[in-house]
Amino acid sequence: MTNHWNTLLAELYGSPDLMNRFLAHPAEVLREKGIPLPEGIEIKALADTASVRHVVIPYLDPEGETATEQIETRSSKIVM
């Protein structure tokens, strides 16, 4: 997934048209690029700017691991 994502990011930064299409229809572009998406999941895309950053609060599965375990697992993957 990382290689697909890195490739897509490079394409997005290199093509304003693709970036605009991705922001409007991210699931469509992800599927076109071979990145599978689970059924029934809505995808939204936001772009950071020089003065605006977005923070996503991840979904925690109420029937999965404890919230603490899920947060620790996800926190180890955060890149800033």
N, C-alpha and C positions, 0 to 999 in steps of 0.2 A: 504494500500500500504506500509506503514512504516514497518509493521510486516513482509510482504513478503520480503521487501528490506533488513531488518536486518538479516533475516534468510539466504537470499542469500549471503550477505556479509560474514557471519560466515562460510558458506559452501565454498565460494571462498578462504578465507584465510586458510581454513583447507585442501584444495585440490589443489595442483599446477596444476593437469591435468584439473580440472574444470576451474580454473582461466585462463589457456591458451586457453581453448575452448571458454570461455566467451569473452576474448579479441579478438579472431578471429571471433566469430559468436554470438554477444551478443543477438540479437533478438531471435535466436533459443533457447538459454538457458533461456531467460526470459519467453518465451512461455511455455517451458517445466516446469518451476517452477510456472506456473499459474499466471503470471503477464501479463495482457492483453496489447496489443499495438494497437494503431490506425492504420488502413489501410493506406498504402502509406507513412509511416514514416520510414526513415532509422535510425538505431541506431548504434552509434559508441561508443566503450568503450576504455578508457585510464586508465592506472594505475599510480598513483603518486608514487614517490620514495622518499628516504630520502633527496635527493637534488633537485628534480624536482616536481613542483606543476603545475596543469593545471587550467586555468581560462576559464569558458564557458560564452560567451556572449549570453544571451537567446534571442530567437526570439521574436519580438514584433509584435503583430497582427496589421497591419496598419488600419484595419477597426474596431478594438475593442476599449477598453478604451484608454485614452490618454497615451502617452509614460510614462509620469510621474506617472500616476496611476498604470500602469503595472510594472514599475520599483519598486515602493514602495511595491506592493504586493509581487513581487518575492524577493526583498531584505530582507523581513521579514522571508523568508524561507532559507536563506543562512546559511550554517553551515561551519565553518572553523576549 
